[in-house]
Amino acid sequence: MKPSPIPNSRLEAPDPDRFFDLCDAPNNMIHFLVNVGDGDTQLVLLPKVGDEARRAVVVDVSGGQKAKLPGLVATLQQAGVLAPPQADNSTPANRKVFPIVVGTHPHHDHIGGMADFIDLFRFDIAAYWDAGYYLPTGAFIETMEALEQNPHIAWAQPASGLSQFIDDVRILVLGPGITLKHQYDSYGVDPNNASIALKFEYPYKRVQVRSERVAGAAVGQKEQLSGRLYAKVRSVKSLVLGGDAQARAWAQIQVDHPKLESRFSPIFSELKMARGIDPLRATVFTVSHHASKRGIYLELLEALSPGISLVSSVGGGGKHGFPHQVAQDAIREAKEKIAKTGKNRSVDHKLNIYYTSDTRTGGGSLGTIATVIPASGSVQLWRFEDERADLVDLNKARLLNKP
């Protein structure tokens, strides 16, 4: 079902300087959902550390528009946001531009451009994650061959519960569940349900160091360590990337990552400081499987309770007809519970539901979405008005005002 156009009044004039200032600022994480039609290509710019250029995590490189991600990376490198590509493997693994590149599952619309990306940036990639699902397609075999040709890239097949800490970001693997992985070769698991689903949490600190002044000492002088506590981060924002996980995978994820219900338990009070209230709650959610009718369900969306929902799809057409109205209605009902009231439903953009296929009033694609997730303050959405076949032009960056 095609989404409603977004009013021009919600779009500010192009302001690339302001967007590049956000890229240069240290206290935010920036997520690009690239407009590739029915497929996924995502880039997460990790928070800037000091004066160093940013590092980034790649999640999928669609085979539909292979050039879009390398083009976006090149633009960010030319602007000094990302470090330039290296000519050899001398950069330490913990300082490479891409600490992790993820191929969520072995379908062409997610990894069809991965082999080319690995070949192009082979000295800038520290680790590659894949789901461990063997699917003898051209895209899968080419990707595996690219990894074999670059043995310096650490190759892993993560499962539910793995956490990777990079500076002030925790990357938590939500799925696939380990029991699901054990069934890959024997129980007919759909490749979509093998998909890696990830949660990025920022700012994330497990402990904080506290200190106190020695009696009589000047402020900032002669401080002594008095202990460590669970960090009390007031506002941890989360980005959940659903890949193509469908109902079976999400059901296992909900088992592996249960919500803590009791608000009066002493254990809950301690865990709340260290881990957060709800392990699935999302500030921003990229809807799994392009909002297919099998990708999500209402109970899951109520658990995620995303402030912003993003969908990568062509918008009511294409080979598979994504997004599907069943999925769209579930997302809408989780945001605006009117199933029993008979009220008219708000349009998607007023519910903070956005698509890479969005258009603006009067025509014209809005395309790629950049979500700026600050350590404190409100999340921002930027659009770049690119068609599927266009490269992302950051000079067209336009802030999308709140509904």
C-alpha positions in Angstrom: 0.0 0.0 0.0 1.5 3.3 -1.1 2.1 5.8 1.7 0.6 9.3 1.6 2.8 12.2 0.4 4.5 14.2 3.0 3.5 17.9 3.0 6.2 20.3 1.7 5.6 22.4 4.9 7.3 19.6 6.9 10.5 19.9 4.8 13.1 22.6 5.5 15.2 24.0 2.7 18.3 22.0 1.8 21.0 22.7 4.4 24.1 20.6 3.8 26.2 22.7 6.1 24.0 22.0 9.0 24.0 18.3 8.2 27.8 18.1 7.9 28.0 20.0 11.2 26.0 17.1 12.8 28.4 14.6 11.1 31.3 16.5 12.6 29.8 16.8 16.1 31.0 14.1 18.6 27.8 13.3 20.6 25.6 11.6 18.1 25.1 8.4 16.1 23.8 8.7 12.5 21.9 5.9 10.7 21.5 5.9 6.9 18.7 3.8 5.4 19.6 4.0 1.8 16.9 4.1 -0.9 17.6 0.9 -3.0 13.9 0.0 -3.6 13.0 -3.5 -2.5 16.2 -4.3 -0.6 18.3 -3.2 2.3 21.5 -1.1 2.5 22.3 0.6 5.8 25.2 2.5 7.2 25.6 3.4 10.9 28.1 6.2 11.6 29.4 5.6 15.1 29.9 8.5 17.5 33.0 10.6 16.9 35.9 10.1 19.3 38.0 13.2 19.8 39.4 14.6 16.6 39.5 11.3 14.8 37.3 10.6 11.8 34.2 8.5 12.5 34.0 4.7 12.1 30.9 3.0 10.7 29.0 -0.3 10.7 27.6 -1.5 7.4 24.5 -3.7 7.5 23.7 -5.2 4.1 24.6 -4.1 0.6 21.7 -4.7 -1.8 22.4 -6.1 -5.2 19.8 -3.8 -6.7 21.9 -0.6 -6.5 25.4 -1.7 -5.8 27.0 1.7 -6.3 24.9 3.6 -3.8 26.8 2.6 -0.6 30.3 3.0 -2.0 29.2 6.4 -3.4 27.9 7.5 0.0 31.0 6.3 1.7 33.2 8.1 -0.8 31.3 11.4 -0.2 31.7 11.0 3.6 35.4 10.3 3.1 35.9 13.4 0.9 34.2 15.5 3.6 36.5 14.1 6.3 33.7 12.4 8.1 35.2 8.9 7.5 38.8 8.2 7.1 40.0 7.6 3.5 40.4 4.0 2.2 43.7 2.4 3.1 46.2 1.0 0.6 47.3 -1.9 2.9 46.4 -3.8 6.0 48.6 -1.8 8.4 45.8 -0.1 10.3 45.1 -2.0 13.6 41.8 -3.9 13.7 40.4 -1.7 16.5 40.9 1.5 14.4 39.6 0.3 11.0 36.9 2.4 9.4 34.5 -0.5 9.4 34.8 -2.5 12.6 31.9 -4.7 11.5 30.2 -5.4 8.2 27.0 -7.4 8.4 25.3 -9.6 5.8 22.1 -10.3 7.6 21.1 -13.2 5.4 22.1 -14.6 2.0 19.4 -13.1 -0.2 20.4 -11.0 -3.3 18.5 -7.9 -2.1 20.6 -7.8 1.0 24.1 -9.1 0.0 24.1 -8.8 -3.8 26.6 -6.0 -3.6 28.6 -7.3 -0.7 31.4 -9.0 -2.6 32.1 -5.8 -4.5 32.0 -3.8 -1.3 34.5 -6.2 0.5 36.8 -6.1 -2.5 36.7 -2.2 -2.6 37.3 -1.7 1.1 39.1 -4.9 2.0 41.8 -3.1 4.1 39.2 -1.1 6.0 37.1 -4.0 7.3 37.9 -5.6 10.7 35.2 -8.2 10.9 32.3 -9.7 8.8 29.2 -11.2 10.4 26.8 -13.5 8.6 23.9 -15.6 9.8 25.6 -19.0 9.1 22.9 -20.0 6.7 24.2 -21.8 3.6 22.4 -20.8 0.4 24.2 -21.6 -2.8 23.2 -18.5 -4.7 25.5 -16.3 -6.8 25.5 -13.5 -4.2 26.3 -15.8 -1.3 29.1 -17.7 -3.1 30.7 -14.5 -4.3 30.6 -13.0 -0.8 32.2 -16.1 0.7 34.9 -16.1 -2.0 35.6 -12.4 -1.2 36.1 -13.3 2.4 38.4 -16.2 1.6 40.5 -13.9 -0.5 40.8 -11.5 2.5 41.7 -13.7 5.4 42.7 -10.7 7.6 38.9 -10.0 7.9 37.7 -11.8 11.0 34.6 -13.9 10.0 31.9 -14.7 12.6 28.4 -16.1 12.8 26.8 -14.4 15.8 23.7 -15.5 17.6 21.3 -14.0 20.1 22.9 -12.4 23.1 26.3 -11.5 21.7 27.3 -7.9 22.6 30.0 -5.9 20.8 31.1 -2.7 22.6 32.5 0.0 20.4 33.3 3.2 22.3 30.0 4.4 23.8 27.8 2.1 21.6 26.6 -1.4 22.5 25.7 -3.6 19.5 23.5 -6.4 20.8 22.6 -9.4 18.5 18.8 -10.0 19.0 18.6 -12.9 16.5 18.9 -15.5 15.2 18.3 -17.5 18.4 20.8 -20.3 18.9 18.0 -22.9 18.8 17.0 -21.6 15.4 20.6 -21.8 14.2 20.7 -25.5 15.2 17.7 -26.1 12.9 19.1 -24.5 9.8 20.1 -27.7 8.0 17.4 -30.0 9.3 14.1 -28.2 9.9 13.6 -26.2 6.8 14.2 -22.8 8.3 13.4 -20.0 5.8 16.5 -17.9 5.0 14.5 -14.8 6.1 14.1 -16.2 9.6 17.9 -16.8 9.7 18.4 -13.1 9.4 20.6 -11.2 11.9 18.6 -8.7 13.9 20.6 -6.0 15.8 20.1 -3.4 18.4 22.4 -0.4 18.7 22.3 1.4 22.1 23.8 4.8 22.6 25.2 6.2 24.9 25.9 2.9 26.7 28.1 2.6 29.8 28.0 -0.4 32.0 29.8 1.2 35.0 30.7 4.6 36.1 33.7 5.6 38.3 33.0 7.8 41.2 35.5 9.8 43.1 35.5 12.1 46.1 37.8 14.9 47.3 40.2 14.4 50.1 39.0 16.6 53.0 40.4 20.1 52.6 41.8 19.6 49.0 41.0 22.1 46.3 38.3 21.2 43.8 39.9 18.8 41.1 42.9 18.2 43.4 43.9 15.0 45.1 40.8 13.1 44.2 40.7 9.4 45.4 38.8 6.6 43.9 35.9 5.5 46.1 34.3 2.8 44.0 32.4 1.8 40.9 28.7 1.7 40.3 26.3 0.6 37.6 26.1 3.5 35.3 22.9 5.5 35.6 22.4 6.7 32.1 19.3 8.8 32.0 18.5 8.4 28.3 19.8 5.5 26.3 18.5 5.6 22.8 18.2 2.4 20.7 18.2 1.6 17.0 16.8 -1.8 16.1 17.6 -3.2 12.6 15.2 -6.1 11.8 16.8 -7.4 8.7 14.3 -9.8 7.1 13.4 -11.6 10.3 9.8 -13.0 10.3 7.4 -14.2 12.9 9.2 -17.4 13.8 12.5 -15.5 14.4 10.8 -12.7 16.3 9.0 -15.2 18.6 12.4 -16.7 19.5 13.8 -13.2 20.0 11.0 -12.4 22.5 11.8 -15.6 24.4 15.6 -14.7 24.5 15.0 -11.1 25.5 12.1 -11.0 27.9 10.7 -7.8 29.4 11.2 -7.4 33.1 7.7 -6.8 34.4 8.0 -6.1 38.2 8.8 -2.5 39.0 9.1 -3.2 42.7 11.8 -5.9 42.8 15.2 -4.9 44.2 16.9 -7.0 41.5 14.9 -5.1 38.8 16.0 -1.8 40.3 19.7 -2.8 40.0 19.3 -4.3 36.5 17.4 -1.2 35.4 20.5 0.9 36.1 22.8 -1.4 34.1 20.6 -2.8 31.3 17.5 -0.7 30.8 13.9 -1.5 31.4 13.0 -3.4 28.2 15.6 -5.1 26.0 13.5 -4.8 22.9 12.2 -1.2 23.2 13.4 0.9 20.2 13.7 4.6 19.7 14.1 3.8 15.9 13.1 0.6 14.2 13.8 -0.4 10.7 10.8 -2.7 10.0 11.9 -6.2 9.0 11.4 -7.7 5.6 10.3 -4.4 4.0 7.0 -4.6 5.9 5.9 -7.9 4.4 2.8 -9.5 5.9 4.9 -12.2 7.6 7.6 -10.0 9.0 6.0 -8.4 12.0 2.9 -8.7 14.2 1.1 -6.4 16.7 2.5 -8.0 19.9 6.1 -7.5 18.7 5.4 -3.9 17.7 3.9 -3.2 21.1 7.1 -4.7 22.7 9.4 -2.6 20.5 7.2 0.5 20.9 9.3 2.4 18.4 9.2 6.2 18.4 10.1 6.1 14.7 9.5 3.3 12.2 11.4 3.1 8.9 10.6 0.9 5.9 12.8 0.1 3.0 10.6 -0.7 0.0 9.4 0.6 -3.4 6.0 1.6 -2.0 3.2 -0.6 -3.1 4.6 -2.0 -6.2 7.7 -4.0 -7.1 8.1 -7.7 -7.4 6.6 -8.6 -4.0 4.1 -5.7 -3.4 5.9 -4.4 -0.3 4.9 -2.8 2.0 1.9 -5.0 2.7 -1.2 -3.5 4.2 -1.4 -6.2 6.9 2.0 -5.1 8.2 1.3 -1.4 7.8 -1.9 -1.7 9.8 -0.1 -3.5 12.6 2.5 -0.7 12.8 -0.3 1.9 12.8 -2.3 0.1 15.4 0.7 -0.1 17.7 1.1 3.7 17.4 -2.6 4.6 17.4 -4.9 2.1 19.0 -8.2 2.7 17.2 -9.1 -0.8 16.1 -12.2 -0.7 18.3 -13.0 3.0 18.2 -14.0 3.4 14.6 -12.0 6.7 14.3 -10.2 7.6 11.1 -6.6 6.6 11.1 -3.9 9.3 11.0 -1.6 9.3 7.9 1.7 7.5 8.3 4.0 10.5 8.5 1.9 11.9 11.4 2.6 8.6 13.2 6.3 8.8 12.5 6.2 6.0 10.0 8.4 6.7 7.0 9.5 4.9 3.8 12.4 5.2 1.5 9.7 5.4 -1.2 8.1 8.5 0.4 7.2 11.4 -1.9 6.4 15.0 -1.1 3.2 16.9 -2.0 3.3 17.7 -5.7 5.6 14.8 -6.6 9.3 14.1 -6.1 11.0 11.3 -4.2 12.3 11.8 -0.7 14.4 8.7 -0.8 17.3 7.9 1.6 16.7 8.6 5.3 19.3 9.7 7.7 18.4 9.5 11.4 20.5 11.5 13.8 20.5 10.0 17.2 22.1 12.3 19.8 23.4 11.3 23.2 20.8 13.8 24.6 18.0 15.6 22.9 15.6 14.8 20.1 16.1 12.5 17.2 16.3 14.2 13.8 15.3 12.8 10.3 16.9 14.1 7.1 15.9 13.3 3.5 18.0 13.5 0.3 15.5 13.3 -2.5 17.2 10.5 -4.4 15.5 8.1 -6.7 16.5 4.4 -6.5 19.1 4.7 -9.3 20.6 8.0 -8.0 23.6 8.3 -5.8 23.0 10.0 -2.4 23.7 13.7 -2.7 24.4 15.1 0.7 24.1 18.6 -0.6 20.4 18.0 -0.9 20.1 17.2 2.8 16.7 18.5 4.1 15.5 18.3 7.7 12.1 16.7 8.2 10.2 18.7 10.8 8.2 16.9 13.5 4.6 16.1 12.7 
